[in-house]
Amino acid sequence: MDSVTYRWFRDGDESGLLALLQAAFGRWPGVDVPCEPIEHLRWKLRMGGSTTTLHTVAEADGRIVAGQLLSVQPYASRGQPLSILRGWDSAVHPDYRGRGIMREMREFARASVPEDCLMHFGAFTRNPAMLRVHAREGRIAFNVKMETVIAPLTVRAAMETLRLYPTRAPGKLARSSVSFLRWAARAPGLGAGPGQYTVREVACFDERIDGFLPEATSPFDYALLRTREFLNWRYADARAGLFHIKLAELGGRIAGYTVLRETGGRAYLADLMALPEHLEAVRALARAAMAHFRRAGASRVECLIAANHPYRKPLASAGFVGRRRRKTPLTFQPLHATPEQIASLSDADLRIHLMVGDSDIV
């Protein structure tokens, strides 16, 4: 085999990169999209809202044999702005694995990371190969526990979610029975409506979101600094997939929003935000999402969220009665972080706002 060379992605590489991704993963993209895979890749390469892209490829034998999509995105920690290197798709062609190409390609890219970039975050993966890469890099775990909360929409799903099995121990079965009865009392018609809020679906985010986002982000110690550009790139471009954007409004002002997604036979709250003084909007949005997915024939709705997140209570009151602990912790590799910054990000009480839509899982 020829030697491997590393370089930045350039226009014209799309077909070669797509061939690599499909050879590495079998099916790519891994989500349902209403367009050709090459168009989804072109959408993803834009990385809307990123300050810098550092997409990298490795070439050998006249073709792309490895690649990684990287972007520098604005985040906030303890109210201070910072930059984070985000990893998306990373792959090595099956014929070239075991040669250290991934390690060298990552080192090539990181040599050009801006000096204000705190860390490399790309830990949504459960891919065993990437988890081994992370272990070699000495990544540090976020100590905040991430969970998937679940809203069952059918009796069968509720029994499964609440583990209402006759073979369970009597005490556990009694608790599951009580939880099931509480769920059943709310289930018909999905309970109360939006209350004081008007919940409606929109095609994209308008200029009102510009004032909403800083205020909605302010309670959190660590969060992606969403912008209108990012949200419309992520959720309003059909090449990303079919999303449904719902706003909770009060007096013409946005009090909260959620983004719904169905892919791979599963239904998700992909994104969710509300003004800190309008947490009841979370409940209204969740109930509207459940009604939407029930009409679509889904049996349950999932939402990835931190265990200490302020939205947990209104989600629970809306019907998100189940939970599943994420076994693989979120991790990061410090790049230009100080010991104090590393310690703060490792704090178990860190108020983190991280949704599944911040990744490319949906």
N, C-alpha and C positions, 0 to 999 in steps of 0.2 A: 504493500500500500504506500501511496505517496505520503509525504509529510503533511501535517495539518497546519493551516494558517488561520489566524483569527483577524477579523475585521468588523467594522460597523455594518449594519444592515443598510442597503441602499435601494432606491427605486429599481424595479426590475427583478428583485429577489423573491417576490411574492410566490411565484409558482414553485421555486425550489424549496422555499421554507414550508409551503403547504405540503409538498411531497414528503418532506422530513417529518412533519407533525403526524401525518397520516400513517407513515411507516412506523413511527415510534409508538403511537397510541392506538392504532387500529382504526378507531372512529375518531375523527376530529372534524368539526368541533364536537365537544362532548355534550353540548346543549342543543335543544331544538331551535332551529332558525329557519325563517321563511325565505332564504336566499341561498345561493351557491356558497360553498365553503370559502372560496377565494374572496368573496365579498365580505364575509364575516371577518376574515383575516385582515382585509384592508381597513375595516372599521376598527378592529382592535389595535392595529399598528398606530392609529392616530393618538390613542391614549388621551382623550379629551380632558382638559383641565390640568395636564401635567406641565411642569415647567421645563422639563428636559426628558427626552427619550434616549435610552442607551441600548437599543436593540443590537444584539451581537450575533454573528454567525461564525461557524468554523467550516473551512473548505478543505476537501481532500479529493483526490481522483476526479477533479473537475466538477464537483457538486457540493452542495451544502449538506454536511453530515452532522451538524449540531447547531442549535440556536437557542436564544433566550430573549424574551421580551421583557425589558426593564424600563421603568419610568420613575422620575423623581416627582413626588406629589407633595402638596402642602398639607401639613397636619398641625395640630396644636397640642401642647403638653403643658398642664398646669397653667393654661391661659397664654402660654408663650408660643409664637409661631416657630415651626421647624420644618425641615425637609426630610422626607423618608424615601429611600429607594425601595420600590415595590417590584417584586417579581411576579410574572404571570406564567405564560407557557415556557417551559424549559425542556429540551429533549436532545438526546443523542441517538443517531441512527443505530438500530440493533447490530449492524455489521461493525460498528466502531466503538462499542462499549468496552469498558475495562481498560482503557488506555489513558485515563486521566484527563480526557478532553473537557468534561464538564468543569473540573477544578480550574484548568488553565483558562477556559473561556470566561469564567466568573472573575478570575484574577485580572484578565485583560480589561473587562468592563469596569471593575471597581477602581482601577488606576485612574479613571477619568471622572469619578464621582465628585460632585462639588464639595468643597470643604465644609459647607454648612449642612451637609447631609448627615443626619444623626445615626441612622442605622439602615440595615437591609431587612425589610419585612416581607415575607412571602410564605407564610406558614399555614395557609389553608390546606395545603396538599396532604393527602394520606398516601401518596405514592411511595412505596418502600425504598426505591432508588433515591428519591429526593430526600427522604427522611435520613438515609445514610449520609448523604451529602451534608445535611444540616448538622448531624452528629459530629462529623469530622471538623466542621467549622466552629464547633464549640458554641453553639447558639445558646442564648439565655431565654428562659421561659417567662412569659407573663404569668404572674401568680393569680391573676383574676380568673375565675372559673367561667368558662363559656358553656352555655347550655342551649339545646334546641327545645323551645316550648311548643306544645302541640295542642291544637284545637280540633277535637274530633267532631265530625259533622253527621255521622250516622251512628246508630246504636251499636253496630258491630265494631266500628272504629273506637267508640267510647269504651266498650268492654276491653278491647285490646290495649288501649292507651292507659286505662286505669287498672289493668291487670285483674279484671274481675273473673277469676278462674275458680271453679269449685274445688280444685285441688290445693289451693293456697291454705296456709295456716289460718285458723279461725280468726285470730286478731287482725291479721292483714286482710282477710276476706271481708271482715266487718268494715274496716276503714275504706276499702275499695267500694263496697256497697253504698256507703254514705256519700262518697265522692260521685258515684254514678247517679244516685238520686238527685244530688244537687245539679249535676249536668243536665239530667233529664228535665228538671223543672225549668231550665232556661232554654232548652233546645227547640221546642215548637216555635216556629217562626223566627228563631234566633233571638228572641227576647226584645229588649227595648231598642228603639230606633236611635237616631243620632242626637236626640235631645235638643240642646240649644244650637247645635252645629248643623250647617248644611254640608252634606257630603256629596260630592259630585266627581265624575270622571272627566279628565282633561287630556288633550293630546300631547301637551308639553307644559313645561314650567314657564310662567310669564315673569315679567319684571318684578312682581311683588315678592318673589322668592328671594330676591337680593337682600331685602331687609329682614326677612324671616330667618335666614340661615345663621347669621352670626349670633342672634339671640337664642335660637334653638340649640346651638352648639355650646353656648357659654357654660352650662352646668358640668361639662365633662373635662376630665384631666387629659384625656387622650382621644382624639377623634380626627377623622379626615375632614379637612376644611372644604366642605362641599361648595360648589359654585353653580350658578345656573348653567354655565357652559358644560360643566362635568355632568350634571344631572340629565341634561337633554342629550348629551352624547351617550350616556350610559343607558338611559331608559326610553328615549323618544326617537331613537334611530332604529328602524325595523331590522337593520342588519345585525343588531345586537340580540334580537329575539323579540317575541311579542310580550310586552309589558303593559300593565294597566295602571295608570297614575290616578290616584284619588286624593282630592283635597278636602280637608275639613275647614270650613270658613265660618267666620262670625263677623257680621257687620261688614262684609266685603274684604275682611282681612284674613290671611291664611293663618290658622291656628295649628295646623299639622298637615302632614301628608303621609301617604303610604304608597308603595309600589308593589303590585301583585305579579306573580310569575308562575306559570305552569310549565314544567319541563321534565322529561323522563318519567311521566306519570305521577309527579308529585307537585303539590301546590305550596307556594311560599309567600310570606311577607318578605320581599327582597329588601325593602328599605322602609324605614319608619322614623319620623321625627315630629316633635311637637314643641310648642313654646312651653317653657317651664311652668308658667302659671295656667296652662291649659292641658294638664295631663288627662283630663276627662276626654279630650279630643282623641287620645290614643284608643280609649275604649270605643268611641264612635267609629273610628276608622277600622278597628279590628272587627267590629260587628258587621260593618259594610263589606269588609273583605270576606268574612265567613259567608255572608249571604251571596256574594258574587261566586265564590267557589262552590257553594252548594248548588246553585243553579247550573254551574258547569259540570256537575256530576262528581266532584272530588269528594273523598271520604274524610280527609283531614287536612289541616293547614299547619305549616311549620314556620317557626321564626327563630333564627339564631340570635342570642342576646346574652349579655353578661349577667351572671347570677345576682350581682348587686345593682342592676340597672333600675332607674326610677320608673321605667315603663312596665316593670314586671307586675305590679299590683293591678294597674288598669287592664293589662292583657289577661291576667287571671280572672278578673271580674267579667271580662268579655267572653270567657269560655276556653281560654288556653290553660287547660287543667292538667295536662301531662307535661313531662319533661324528660329529656334524654341528655345526660352529661357527655360533653365532648371529651373523648378519651385522649386524643392527641393534643397536647397543649399548644397554644400559639407561642411562637418563639421569634426572636430577632437576633441579628448579629450586629453588635456595635461597630460603627465605622469611625465616626468622629465624635462619639459621645463621651462626655466627661463621666467620672465615677458617680457624681451626684445625679446626673441624668439617668444613668443605668439603674441606680438605686431607686429612683422615683418610678421608673417604668416597671420595676420588679415588685412594687408595693402591692400587697394583696388587697388593699382598699382603693386601688386606682379606679377612678370612675371612667370607664372605657365605653365609647360608643362605636361598636363595630357590628355591621350587618352583613348578611350573606351576599348582598348586592355589592359590597365593597370588594368582592372577589369575582372570579369568572365561573363560579360553581353554578350560577343560574343565568 
